[in-house]
């Protein structure tokens, strides 16, 4: 005959914080299944307050990931944006709109490019010049995970 060990109600929760810490730590050690290539930040003159980061983001996992924002030491904020297009009196007018996230599909990729999705760097504290290396941190969901990359500044995408 087995005897179950009975813990007092308070003792049942004594190990809960340890279990949560171990689970969180194990998840944090899980490598982010993302590859970033062809990254660059648009070099801008001092008269502008914003610039954008562009790149190819490859998801090597079987689950979708979402770029939800980021940060950079040169910017007050980094947010995902999409280019909008509308016709006004027969003329195409381009604009931008913020998006909550940009999906990187399972075993797929997302291209952040001029005229499409991009990571907008706003309220610049310094302005990237061609050849500068800019640190950009990308935030992904699920899991509140981040990836920091060094990105060259250039006037336009390399051919």
CNS distance restraints for C-alpha pairs under 8 A (distance, minus, plus):
assign (resid   7 and name CA) (resid  11 and name CA) 5.92 0.50 0.50
assign (resid   7 and name CA) (resid  12 and name CA) 6.13 0.50 0.50
assign (resid   8 and name CA) (resid  12 and name CA) 6.66 0.50 0.50
assign (resid   9 and name CA) (resid  13 and name CA) 7.50 0.50 0.50
assign (resid  10 and name CA) (resid  14 and name CA) 6.85 0.50 0.50
assign (resid  11 and name CA) (resid  15 and name CA) 7.90 0.50 0.50
assign (resid  12 and name CA) (resid  16 and name CA) 7.98 0.50 0.50
assign (resid  13 and name CA) (resid  17 and name CA) 7.91 0.50 0.50
assign (resid  15 and name CA) (resid  19 and name CA) 6.20 0.50 0.50
assign (resid  16 and name CA) (resid  20 and name CA) 6.15 0.50 0.50
assign (resid  17 and name CA) (resid  21 and name CA) 6.10 0.50 0.50
assign (resid  18 and name CA) (resid  22 and name CA) 6.19 0.50 0.50
assign (resid  19 and name CA) (resid  23 and name CA) 6.14 0.50 0.50
assign (resid  20 and name CA) (resid  24 and name CA) 6.03 0.50 0.50
assign (resid  21 and name CA) (resid  25 and name CA) 5.94 0.50 0.50
assign (resid  22 and name CA) (resid  26 and name CA) 6.01 0.50 0.50
assign (resid  23 and name CA) (resid  27 and name CA) 6.22 0.50 0.50
assign (resid  24 and name CA) (resid  28 and name CA) 6.06 0.50 0.50
assign (resid  25 and name CA) (resid  29 and name CA) 6.22 0.50 0.50
assign (resid  26 and name CA) (resid  30 and name CA) 6.58 0.50 0.50
assign (resid  28 and name CA) (resid 145 and name CA) 7.77 0.50 0.50
assign (resid  32 and name CA) (resid 145 and name CA) 7.26 0.50 0.50
assign (resid  32 and name CA) (resid 146 and name CA) 7.88 0.50 0.50
assign (resid  32 and name CA) (resid 147 and name CA) 7.60 0.50 0.50
assign (resid  33 and name CA) (resid  59 and name CA) 5.90 0.50 0.50
assign (resid  33 and name CA) (resid  60 and name CA) 5.34 0.50 0.50
assign (resid  33 and name CA) (resid  61 and name CA) 5.73 0.50 0.50
assign (resid  34 and name CA) (resid  57 and name CA) 6.66 0.50 0.50
assign (resid  34 and name CA) (resid  58 and name CA) 5.53 0.50 0.50
assign (resid  34 and name CA) (resid  59 and name CA) 4.84 0.50 0.50
assign (resid  34 and name CA) (resid  60 and name CA) 6.15 0.50 0.50
assign (resid  34 and name CA) (resid  61 and name CA) 7.99 0.50 0.50
assign (resid  35 and name CA) (resid  57 and name CA) 5.81 0.50 0.50
assign (resid  35 and name CA) (resid  58 and name CA) 5.01 0.50 0.50
assign (resid  35 and name CA) (resid  59 and name CA) 6.70 0.50 0.50
assign (resid  35 and name CA) (resid  60 and name CA) 7.65 0.50 0.50
assign (resid  36 and name CA) (resid  55 and name CA) 6.70 0.50 0.50
assign (resid  36 and name CA) (resid  56 and name CA) 5.70 0.50 0.50
assign (resid  36 and name CA) (resid  57 and name CA) 4.73 0.50 0.50
assign (resid  36 and name CA) (resid  58 and name CA) 6.34 0.50 0.50
assign (resid  37 and name CA) (resid  55 and name CA) 6.08 0.50 0.50
assign (resid  37 and name CA) (resid  56 and name CA) 5.22 0.50 0.50
assign (resid  37 and name CA) (resid  57 and name CA) 6.68 0.50 0.50
assign (resid  38 and name CA) (resid  54 and name CA) 7.84 0.50 0.50
assign (resid  38 and name CA) (resid  55 and name CA) 5.23 0.50 0.50
assign (resid  38 and name CA) (resid  56 and name CA) 5.90 0.50 0.50
assign (resid  39 and name CA) (resid  53 and name CA) 7.24 0.50 0.50
assign (resid  39 and name CA) (resid  54 and name CA) 5.53 0.50 0.50
assign (resid  39 and name CA) (resid  55 and name CA) 3.98 0.50 0.50
assign (resid  39 and name CA) (resid  56 and name CA) 6.69 0.50 0.50
assign (resid  39 and name CA) (resid 151 and name CA) 5.80 0.50 0.50
assign (resid  39 and name CA) (resid 152 and name CA) 7.26 0.50 0.50
assign (resid  40 and name CA) (resid  53 and name CA) 5.78 0.50 0.50
assign (resid  40 and name CA) (resid  54 and name CA) 5.44 0.50 0.50
assign (resid  40 and name CA) (resid  55 and name CA) 6.41 0.50 0.50
assign (resid  40 and name CA) (resid 151 and name CA) 5.13 0.50 0.50
assign (resid  40 and name CA) (resid 152 and name CA) 5.08 0.50 0.50
assign (resid  40 and name CA) (resid 153 and name CA) 5.65 0.50 0.50
assign (resid  40 and name CA) (resid 154 and name CA) 6.69 0.50 0.50
assign (resid  40 and name CA) (resid 157 and name CA) 7.38 0.50 0.50
assign (resid  41 and name CA) (resid  51 and name CA) 7.27 0.50 0.50
assign (resid  41 and name CA) (resid  52 and name CA) 5.76 0.50 0.50
assign (resid  41 and name CA) (resid  53 and name CA) 4.32 0.50 0.50
assign (resid  41 and name CA) (resid  54 and name CA) 6.24 0.50 0.50
assign (resid  41 and name CA) (resid 128 and name CA) 7.68 0.50 0.50
assign (resid  41 and name CA) (resid 134 and name CA) 7.44 0.50 0.50
assign (resid  41 and name CA) (resid 151 and name CA) 6.43 0.50 0.50
assign (resid  41 and name CA) (resid 152 and name CA) 6.19 0.50 0.50
assign (resid  41 and name CA) (resid 153 and name CA) 4.63 0.50 0.50
assign (resid  41 and name CA) (resid 154 and name CA) 6.31 0.50 0.50
assign (resid  42 and name CA) (resid  51 and name CA) 6.01 0.50 0.50
assign (resid  42 and name CA) (resid  52 and name CA) 5.85 0.50 0.50
assign (resid  42 and name CA) (resid  53 and name CA) 6.58 0.50 0.50
assign (resid  42 and name CA) (resid 128 and name CA) 7.35 0.50 0.50
assign (resid  42 and name CA) (resid 153 and name CA) 5.61 0.50 0.50
assign (resid  42 and name CA) (resid 154 and name CA) 5.34 0.50 0.50
assign (resid  42 and name CA) (resid 155 and name CA) 5.44 0.50 0.50
assign (resid  42 and name CA) (resid 156 and name CA) 6.47 0.50 0.50
assign (resid  43 and name CA) (resid  51 and name CA) 7.43 0.50 0.50
assign (resid  43 and name CA) (resid 127 and name CA) 7.13 0.50 0.50
assign (resid  43 and name CA) (resid 128 and name CA) 4.82 0.50 0.50
assign (resid  43 and name CA) (resid 129 and name CA) 4.93 0.50 0.50
assign (resid  43 and name CA) (resid 130 and name CA) 5.64 0.50 0.50
assign (resid  43 and name CA) (resid 153 and name CA) 5.24 0.50 0.50
assign (resid  43 and name CA) (resid 154 and name CA) 5.07 0.50 0.50
assign (resid  43 and name CA) (resid 155 and name CA) 5.07 0.50 0.50
assign (resid  44 and name CA) (resid  48 and name CA) 6.59 0.50 0.50
assign (resid  44 and name CA) (resid  51 and name CA) 6.75 0.50 0.50
assign (resid  44 and name CA) (resid 127 and name CA) 6.14 0.50 0.50
assign (resid  44 and name CA) (resid 128 and name CA) 6.10 0.50 0.50
assign (resid  44 and name CA) (resid 129 and name CA) 6.65 0.50 0.50
assign (resid  44 and name CA) (resid 155 and name CA) 7.46 0.50 0.50
assign (resid  45 and name CA) (resid 127 and name CA) 6.59 0.50 0.50
assign (resid  45 and name CA) (resid 128 and name CA) 7.94 0.50 0.50
assign (resid  45 and name CA) (resid 129 and name CA) 7.78 0.50 0.50
assign (resid  46 and name CA) (resid 126 and name CA) 7.87 0.50 0.50
assign (resid  46 and name CA) (resid 127 and name CA) 5.94 0.50 0.50
assign (resid  49 and name CA) (resid 122 and name CA) 6.32 0.50 0.50
assign (resid  49 and name CA) (resid 123 and name CA) 5.30 0.50 0.50
assign (resid  49 and name CA) (resid 124 and name CA) 5.33 0.50 0.50
assign (resid  50 and name CA) (resid 120 and name CA) 7.16 0.50 0.50
assign (resid  50 and name CA) (resid 121 and name CA) 5.61 0.50 0.50
assign (resid  50 and name CA) (resid 122 and name CA) 4.39 0.50 0.50
assign (resid  50 and name CA) (resid 123 and name CA) 5.93 0.50 0.50
assign (resid  50 and name CA) (resid 124 and name CA) 5.91 0.50 0.50
assign (resid  51 and name CA) (resid 120 and name CA) 6.09 0.50 0.50
assign (resid  51 and name CA) (resid 121 and name CA) 5.23 0.50 0.50
assign (resid  51 and name CA) (resid 122 and name CA) 6.57 0.50 0.50
assign (resid  51 and name CA) (resid 124 and name CA) 7.86 0.50 0.50
assign (resid  52 and name CA) (resid 118 and name CA) 6.41 0.50 0.50
assign (resid  52 and name CA) (resid 119 and name CA) 5.53 0.50 0.50
assign (resid  52 and name CA) (resid 120 and name CA) 4.41 0.50 0.50
assign (resid  52 and name CA) (resid 121 and name CA) 5.35 0.50 0.50
assign (resid  53 and name CA) (resid 112 and name CA) 7.71 0.50 0.50
assign (resid  53 and name CA) (resid 118 and name CA) 6.07 0.50 0.50
assign (resid  53 and name CA) (resid 119 and name CA) 5.08 0.50 0.50
assign (resid  53 and name CA) (resid 120 and name CA) 6.42 0.50 0.50
assign (resid  53 and name CA) (resid 121 and name CA) 7.18 0.50 0.50
assign (resid  54 and name CA) (resid 111 and name CA) 7.68 0.50 0.50
assign (resid  54 and name CA) (resid 112 and name CA) 4.77 0.50 0.50
assign (resid  54 and name CA) (resid 113 and name CA) 5.16 0.50 0.50
assign (resid  54 and name CA) (resid 114 and name CA) 7.26 0.50 0.50
assign (resid  54 and name CA) (resid 118 and name CA) 5.60 0.50 0.50
assign (resid  54 and name CA) (resid 119 and name CA) 6.69 0.50 0.50
assign (resid  55 and name CA) (resid 111 and name CA) 6.03 0.50 0.50
assign (resid  55 and name CA) (resid 112 and name CA) 5.05 0.50 0.50
assign (resid  55 and name CA) (resid 113 and name CA) 6.70 0.50 0.50
assign (resid  56 and name CA) (resid 109 and name CA) 6.88 0.50 0.50
assign (resid  56 and name CA) (resid 110 and name CA) 5.89 0.50 0.50
assign (resid  56 and name CA) (resid 111 and name CA) 4.51 0.50 0.50
assign (resid  56 and name CA) (resid 112 and name CA) 6.08 0.50 0.50
assign (resid  57 and name CA) (resid 104 and name CA) 7.19 0.50 0.50
assign (resid  57 and name CA) (resid 109 and name CA) 5.44 0.50 0.50
assign (resid  57 and name CA) (resid 110 and name CA) 5.31 0.50 0.50
assign (resid  57 and name CA) (resid 111 and name CA) 6.39 0.50 0.50
assign (resid  57 and name CA) (resid 112 and name CA) 7.82 0.50 0.50
assign (resid  58 and name CA) (resid 104 and name CA) 7.11 0.50 0.50
assign (resid  58 and name CA) (resid 107 and name CA) 7.41 0.50 0.50
assign (resid  58 and name CA) (resid 108 and name CA) 5.91 0.50 0.50
assign (resid  58 and name CA) (resid 109 and name CA) 4.23 0.50 0.50
assign (resid  58 and name CA) (resid 110 and name CA) 6.61 0.50 0.50
assign (resid  59 and name CA) (resid  64 and name CA) 7.59 0.50 0.50
assign (resid  59 and name CA) (resid  65 and name CA) 7.20 0.50 0.50
assign (resid  59 and name CA) (resid 104 and name CA) 6.12 0.50 0.50
assign (resid  59 and name CA) (resid 105 and name CA) 6.67 0.50 0.50
assign (resid  59 and name CA) (resid 106 and name CA) 5.97 0.50 0.50
assign (resid  59 and name CA) (resid 107 and name CA) 5.34 0.50 0.50
assign (resid  59 and name CA) (resid 108 and name CA) 5.49 0.50 0.50
assign (resid  59 and name CA) (resid 109 and name CA) 5.86 0.50 0.50
assign (resid  60 and name CA) (resid 106 and name CA) 6.83 0.50 0.50
assign (resid  60 and name CA) (resid 107 and name CA) 4.85 0.50 0.50
assign (resid  60 and name CA) (resid 108 and name CA) 7.08 0.50 0.50
assign (resid  61 and name CA) (resid 106 and name CA) 5.65 0.50 0.50
assign (resid  61 and name CA) (resid 107 and name CA) 5.65 0.50 0.50
assign (resid  62 and name CA) (resid 106 and name CA) 4.74 0.50 0.50
assign (resid  62 and name CA) (resid 107 and name CA) 5.99 0.50 0.50
assign (resid  63 and name CA) (resid 105 and name CA) 7.13 0.50 0.50
assign (resid  63 and name CA) (resid 106 and name CA) 4.77 0.50 0.50
assign (resid  63 and name CA) (resid 107 and name CA) 7.82 0.50 0.50
assign (resid  64 and name CA) (resid 103 and name CA) 6.77 0.50 0.50
assign (resid  64 and name CA) (resid 104 and name CA) 5.82 0.50 0.50
assign (resid  64 and name CA) (resid 105 and name CA) 4.62 0.50 0.50
assign (resid  64 and name CA) (resid 106 and name CA) 4.69 0.50 0.50
assign (resid  65 and name CA) (resid 103 and name CA) 5.92 0.50 0.50
assign (resid  65 and name CA) (resid 104 and name CA) 5.21 0.50 0.50
assign (resid  65 and name CA) (resid 105 and name CA) 6.56 0.50 0.50
assign (resid  65 and name CA) (resid 106 and name CA) 7.41 0.50 0.50
assign (resid  65 and name CA) (resid 140 and name CA) 6.54 0.50 0.50
assign (resid  65 and name CA) (resid 141 and name CA) 5.84 0.50 0.50
assign (resid  65 and name CA) (resid 142 and name CA) 6.59 0.50 0.50
assign (resid  66 and name CA) (resid 101 and name CA) 5.72 0.50 0.50
assign (resid  66 and name CA) (resid 102 and name CA) 5.35 0.50 0.50
assign (resid  66 and name CA) (resid 103 and name CA) 4.50 0.50 0.50
assign (resid  66 and name CA) (resid 104 and name CA) 5.85 0.50 0.50
assign (resid  66 and name CA) (resid 140 and name CA) 5.32 0.50 0.50
assign (resid  66 and name CA) (resid 141 and name CA) 5.14 0.50 0.50
assign (resid  66 and name CA) (resid 142 and name CA) 7.17 0.50 0.50
assign (resid  67 and name CA) (resid  80 and name CA) 7.40 0.50 0.50
assign (resid  67 and name CA) (resid 101 and name CA) 5.30 0.50 0.50
assign (resid  67 and name CA) (resid 102 and name CA) 5.04 0.50 0.50
assign (resid  67 and name CA) (resid 103 and name CA) 6.44 0.50 0.50
assign (resid  67 and name CA) (resid 104 and name CA) 7.45 0.50 0.50
assign (resid  67 and name CA) (resid 138 and name CA) 6.95 0.50 0.50
assign (resid  67 and name CA) (resid 139 and name CA) 5.84 0.50 0.50
assign (resid  67 and name CA) (resid 140 and name CA) 4.66 0.50 0.50
assign (resid  67 and name CA) (resid 141 and name CA) 6.70 0.50 0.50
assign (resid  68 and name CA) (resid  79 and name CA) 7.26 0.50 0.50
assign (resid  68 and name CA) (resid  80 and name CA) 6.58 0.50 0.50
assign (resid  68 and name CA) (resid 100 and name CA) 6.23 0.50 0.50
assign (resid  68 and name CA) (resid 101 and name CA) 4.45 0.50 0.50
assign (resid  68 and name CA) (resid 102 and name CA) 6.68 0.50 0.50
assign (resid  68 and name CA) (resid 138 and name CA) 7.85 0.50 0.50
assign (resid  68 and name CA) (resid 139 and name CA) 5.65 0.50 0.50
assign (resid  68 and name CA) (resid 140 and name CA) 5.65 0.50 0.50
assign (resid  68 and name CA) (resid 141 and name CA) 6.84 0.50 0.50
assign (resid  69 and name CA) (resid  78 and name CA) 5.81 0.50 0.50
assign (resid  69 and name CA) (resid  79 and name CA) 4.60 0.50 0.50
assign (resid  69 and name CA) (resid  80 and name CA) 5.61 0.50 0.50
assign (resid  69 and name CA) (resid 101 and name CA) 7.33 0.50 0.50
assign (resid  69 and name CA) (resid 119 and name CA) 7.26 0.50 0.50
assign (resid  69 and name CA) (resid 138 and name CA) 6.13 0.50 0.50
assign (resid  69 and name CA) (resid 139 and name CA) 5.26 0.50 0.50
assign (resid  69 and name CA) (resid 140 and name CA) 7.46 0.50 0.50
assign (resid  70 and name CA) (resid  77 and name CA) 7.51 0.50 0.50
assign (resid  70 and name CA) (resid  78 and name CA) 5.04 0.50 0.50
assign (resid  70 and name CA) (resid  79 and name CA) 6.38 0.50 0.50
assign (resid  70 and name CA) (resid 119 and name CA) 7.93 0.50 0.50
assign (resid  70 and name CA) (resid 136 and name CA) 7.13 0.50 0.50
assign (resid  70 and name CA) (resid 137 and name CA) 5.15 0.50 0.50
assign (resid  70 and name CA) (resid 138 and name CA) 4.37 0.50 0.50
assign (resid  70 and name CA) (resid 139 and name CA) 5.02 0.50 0.50
assign (resid  71 and name CA) (resid  75 and name CA) 7.03 0.50 0.50
assign (resid  71 and name CA) (resid  76 and name CA) 7.71 0.50 0.50
assign (resid  71 and name CA) (resid  77 and name CA) 6.00 0.50 0.50
assign (resid  71 and name CA) (resid  78 and name CA) 5.04 0.50 0.50
assign (resid  71 and name CA) (resid 121 and name CA) 7.84 0.50 0.50
assign (resid  71 and name CA) (resid 136 and name CA) 5.94 0.50 0.50
assign (resid  71 and name CA) (resid 137 and name CA) 5.14 0.50 0.50
assign (resid  71 and name CA) (resid 138 and name CA) 6.84 0.50 0.50
assign (resid  72 and name CA) (resid  76 and name CA) 7.63 0.50 0.50
assign (resid  72 and name CA) (resid  77 and name CA) 7.48 0.50 0.50
assign (resid  72 and name CA) (resid  78 and name CA) 7.07 0.50 0.50
assign (resid  72 and name CA) (resid 121 and name CA) 7.63 0.50 0.50
assign (resid  72 and name CA) (resid 134 and name CA) 7.63 0.50 0.50
assign (resid  72 and name CA) (resid 135 and name CA) 5.81 0.50 0.50
assign (resid  72 and name CA) (resid 136 and name CA) 4.77 0.50 0.50
assign (resid  72 and name CA) (resid 137 and name CA) 6.19 0.50 0.50
assign (resid  73 and name CA) (resid 135 and name CA) 6.87 0.50 0.50
assign (resid  73 and name CA) (resid 136 and name CA) 7.75 0.50 0.50
assign (resid  74 and name CA) (resid 124 and name CA) 5.55 0.50 0.50
assign (resid  74 and name CA) (resid 125 and name CA) 5.15 0.50 0.50
assign (resid  74 and name CA) (resid 126 and name CA) 5.35 0.50 0.50
assign (resid  74 and name CA) (resid 127 and name CA) 7.29 0.50 0.50
assign (resid  74 and name CA) (resid 134 and name CA) 7.80 0.50 0.50
assign (resid  75 and name CA) (resid 121 and name CA) 5.58 0.50 0.50
assign (resid  75 and name CA) (resid 122 and name CA) 5.53 0.50 0.50
assign (resid  75 and name CA) (resid 123 and name CA) 5.45 0.50 0.50
assign (resid  75 and name CA) (resid 124 and name CA) 4.38 0.50 0.50
assign (resid  75 and name CA) (resid 125 and name CA) 5.81 0.50 0.50
assign (resid  75 and name CA) (resid 126 and name CA) 7.61 0.50 0.50
assign (resid  76 and name CA) (resid 121 and name CA) 7.41 0.50 0.50
assign (resid  76 and name CA) (resid 122 and name CA) 5.87 0.50 0.50
assign (resid  76 and name CA) (resid 123 and name CA) 4.97 0.50 0.50
assign (resid  76 and name CA) (resid 124 and name CA) 6.28 0.50 0.50
assign (resid  76 and name CA) (resid 125 and name CA) 7.30 0.50 0.50
assign (resid  77 and name CA) (resid 120 and name CA) 7.96 0.50 0.50
assign (resid  77 and name CA) (resid 121 and name CA) 5.85 0.50 0.50
assign (resid  77 and name CA) (resid 122 and name CA) 5.34 0.50 0.50
assign (resid  77 and name CA) (resid 123 and name CA) 6.78 0.50 0.50
assign (resid  78 and name CA) (resid 119 and name CA) 6.23 0.50 0.50
assign (resid  78 and name CA) (resid 120 and name CA) 5.39 0.50 0.50
assign (resid  78 and name CA) (resid 121 and name CA) 4.53 0.50 0.50
assign (resid  78 and name CA) (resid 122 and name CA) 6.32 0.50 0.50
assign (resid  79 and name CA) (resid  98 and name CA) 7.18 0.50 0.50
assign (resid  79 and name CA) (resid 119 and name CA) 5.46 0.50 0.50
assign (resid  79 and name CA) (resid 120 and name CA) 5.28 0.50 0.50
assign (resid  79 and name CA) (resid 121 and name CA) 6.84 0.50 0.50
assign (resid  80 and name CA) (resid  98 and name CA) 6.08 0.50 0.50
assign (resid  80 and name CA) (resid  99 and name CA) 5.78 0.50 0.50
assign (resid  80 and name CA) (resid 100 and name CA) 7.04 0.50 0.50
assign (resid  80 and name CA) (resid 101 and name CA) 6.34 0.50 0.50
assign (resid  80 and name CA) (resid 102 and name CA) 6.94 0.50 0.50
assign (resid  80 and name CA) (resid 117 and name CA) 7.15 0.50 0.50
assign (resid  80 and name CA) (resid 118 and name CA) 5.92 0.50 0.50
assign (resid  80 and name CA) (resid 119 and name CA) 4.56 0.50 0.50
assign (resid  80 and name CA) (resid 120 and name CA) 6.11 0.50 0.50
assign (resid  81 and name CA) (resid  96 and name CA) 6.53 0.50 0.50
assign (resid  81 and name CA) (resid  97 and name CA) 5.58 0.50 0.50
assign (resid  81 and name CA) (resid  98 and name CA) 4.34 0.50 0.50
assign (resid  81 and name CA) (resid  99 and name CA) 5.41 0.50 0.50
assign (resid  81 and name CA) (resid 117 and name CA) 5.62 0.50 0.50
assign (resid  81 and name CA) (resid 118 and name CA) 5.48 0.50 0.50
assign (resid  81 and name CA) (resid 119 and name CA) 6.03 0.50 0.50
assign (resid  81 and name CA) (resid 120 and name CA) 6.32 0.50 0.50
assign (resid  82 and name CA) (resid  96 and name CA) 5.62 0.50 0.50
assign (resid  82 and name CA) (resid  97 and name CA) 5.49 0.50 0.50
assign (resid  82 and name CA) (resid  98 and name CA) 6.34 0.50 0.50
assign (resid  82 and name CA) (resid  99 and name CA) 6.74 0.50 0.50
assign (resid  82 and name CA) (resid 115 and name CA) 7.90 0.50 0.50
assign (resid  82 and name CA) (resid 116 and name CA) 5.54 0.50 0.50
assign (resid  82 and name CA) (resid 117 and name CA) 4.25 0.50 0.50
assign (resid  82 and name CA) (resid 118 and name CA) 6.36 0.50 0.50
assign (resid  83 and name CA) (resid  94 and name CA) 6.80 0.50 0.50
assign (resid  83 and name CA) (resid  95 and name CA) 5.70 0.50 0.50
assign (resid  83 and name CA) (resid  96 and name CA) 4.46 0.50 0.50
assign (resid  83 and name CA) (resid  97 and name CA) 6.48 0.50 0.50
assign (resid  83 and name CA) (resid 115 and name CA) 5.57 0.50 0.50
assign (resid  83 and name CA) (resid 116 and name CA) 5.03 0.50 0.50
assign (resid  83 and name CA) (resid 117 and name CA) 6.29 0.50 0.50
assign (resid  84 and name CA) (resid  94 and name CA) 5.61 0.50 0.50
assign (resid  84 and name CA) (resid  95 and name CA) 4.91 0.50 0.50
assign (resid  84 and name CA) (resid  96 and name CA) 5.28 0.50 0.50
assign (resid  84 and name CA) (resid  97 and name CA) 6.69 0.50 0.50
assign (resid  85 and name CA) (resid  92 and name CA) 6.45 0.50 0.50
assign (resid  85 and name CA) (resid  93 and name CA) 5.68 0.50 0.50
assign (resid  85 and name CA) (resid  94 and name CA) 4.72 0.50 0.50
assign (resid  85 and name CA) (resid  95 and name CA) 6.36 0.50 0.50
assign (resid  86 and name CA) (resid  92 and name CA) 5.57 0.50 0.50
assign (resid  86 and name CA) (resid  93 and name CA) 5.37 0.50 0.50
assign (resid  86 and name CA) (resid  94 and name CA) 6.75 0.50 0.50
assign (resid  87 and name CA) (resid  91 and name CA) 5.30 0.50 0.50
assign (resid  87 and name CA) (resid  92 and name CA) 4.47 0.50 0.50
assign (resid  87 and name CA) (resid  93 and name CA) 5.99 0.50 0.50
assign (resid  88 and name CA) (resid  92 and name CA) 6.30 0.50 0.50
assign (resid  88 and name CA) (resid  93 and name CA) 6.63 0.50 0.50
assign (resid 102 and name CA) (resid 117 and name CA) 7.73 0.50 0.50
assign (resid 103 and name CA) (resid 110 and name CA) 7.31 0.50 0.50
assign (resid 104 and name CA) (resid 108 and name CA) 6.43 0.50 0.50
assign (resid 104 and name CA) (resid 109 and name CA) 5.51 0.50 0.50
assign (resid 104 and name CA) (resid 110 and name CA) 5.42 0.50 0.50
assign (resid 105 and name CA) (resid 109 and name CA) 6.32 0.50 0.50
assign (resid 105 and name CA) (resid 110 and name CA) 7.66 0.50 0.50
assign (resid 111 and name CA) (resid 117 and name CA) 7.39 0.50 0.50
assign (resid 112 and name CA) (resid 116 and name CA) 6.48 0.50 0.50
assign (resid 112 and name CA) (resid 117 and name CA) 4.91 0.50 0.50
assign (resid 112 and name CA) (resid 118 and name CA) 4.67 0.50 0.50
assign (resid 112 and name CA) (resid 119 and name CA) 7.47 0.50 0.50
assign (resid 113 and name CA) (resid 117 and name CA) 6.06 0.50 0.50
assign (resid 113 and name CA) (resid 118 and name CA) 5.91 0.50 0.50
assign (resid 114 and name CA) (resid 118 and name CA) 7.07 0.50 0.50
assign (resid 128 and name CA) (resid 132 and name CA) 6.18 0.50 0.50
assign (resid 128 and name CA) (resid 134 and name CA) 7.41 0.50 0.50
assign (resid 128 and name CA) (resid 153 and name CA) 5.94 0.50 0.50
assign (resid 129 and name CA) (resid 153 and name CA) 6.11 0.50 0.50
assign (resid 129 and name CA) (resid 154 and name CA) 7.01 0.50 0.50
assign (resid 130 and name CA) (resid 152 and name CA) 7.61 0.50 0.50
assign (resid 130 and name CA) (resid 153 and name CA) 4.99 0.50 0.50
assign (resid 130 and name CA) (resid 154 and name CA) 4.45 0.50 0.50
assign (resid 130 and name CA) (resid 155 and name CA) 6.36 0.50 0.50
assign (resid 131 and name CA) (resid 152 and name CA) 6.01 0.50 0.50
assign (resid 131 and name CA) (resid 153 and name CA) 5.45 0.50 0.50
assign (resid 131 and name CA) (resid 154 and name CA) 6.33 0.50 0.50
assign (resid 132 and name CA) (resid 152 and name CA) 5.73 0.50 0.50
assign (resid 132 and name CA) (resid 153 and name CA) 5.26 0.50 0.50
assign (resid 132 and name CA) (resid 154 and name CA) 7.99 0.50 0.50
assign (resid 133 and name CA) (resid 150 and name CA) 6.01 0.50 0.50
assign (resid 133 and name CA) (resid 151 and name CA) 5.38 0.50 0.50
assign (resid 133 and name CA) (resid 152 and name CA) 4.48 0.50 0.50
assign (resid 133 and name CA) (resid 153 and name CA) 6.13 0.50 0.50
assign (resid 134 and name CA) (resid 150 and name CA) 5.51 0.50 0.50
assign (resid 134 and name CA) (resid 151 and name CA) 4.99 0.50 0.50
assign (resid 134 and name CA) (resid 152 and name CA) 6.05 0.50 0.50
assign (resid 134 and name CA) (resid 153 and name CA) 6.79 0.50 0.50
assign (resid 135 and name CA) (resid 148 and name CA) 6.87 0.50 0.50
assign (resid 135 and name CA) (resid 149 and name CA) 5.85 0.50 0.50
assign (resid 135 and name CA) (resid 150 and name CA) 4.59 0.50 0.50
assign (resid 135 and name CA) (resid 151 and name CA) 6.14 0.50 0.50
assign (resid 136 and name CA) (resid 148 and name CA) 5.65 0.50 0.50
assign (resid 136 and name CA) (resid 149 and name CA) 5.47 0.50 0.50
assign (resid 136 and name CA) (resid 150 and name CA) 6.31 0.50 0.50
assign (resid 136 and name CA) (resid 151 and name CA) 6.89 0.50 0.50
assign (resid 137 and name CA) (resid 146 and name CA) 6.50 0.50 0.50
assign (resid 137 and name CA) (resid 147 and name CA) 5.53 0.50 0.50
assign (resid 137 and name CA) (resid 148 and name CA) 4.08 0.50 0.50
assign (resid 137 and name CA) (resid 149 and name CA) 6.29 0.50 0.50
assign (resid 138 and name CA) (resid 146 and name CA) 5.40 0.50 0.50
assign (resid 138 and name CA) (resid 147 and name CA) 5.20 0.50 0.50
assign (resid 138 and name CA) (resid 148 and name CA) 6.18 0.50 0.50
assign (resid 139 and name CA) (resid 144 and name CA) 6.83 0.50 0.50
assign (resid 139 and name CA) (resid 145 and name CA) 5.85 0.50 0.50
assign (resid 139 and name CA) (resid 146 and name CA) 4.45 0.50 0.50
assign (resid 139 and name CA) (resid 147 and name CA) 6.68 0.50 0.50
assign (resid 140 and name CA) (resid 144 and name CA) 5.96 0.50 0.50
assign (resid 140 and name CA) (resid 145 and name CA) 5.22 0.50 0.50
assign (resid 140 and name CA) (resid 146 and name CA) 5.92 0.50 0.50
assign (resid 141 and name CA) (resid 145 and name CA) 6.50 0.50 0.50
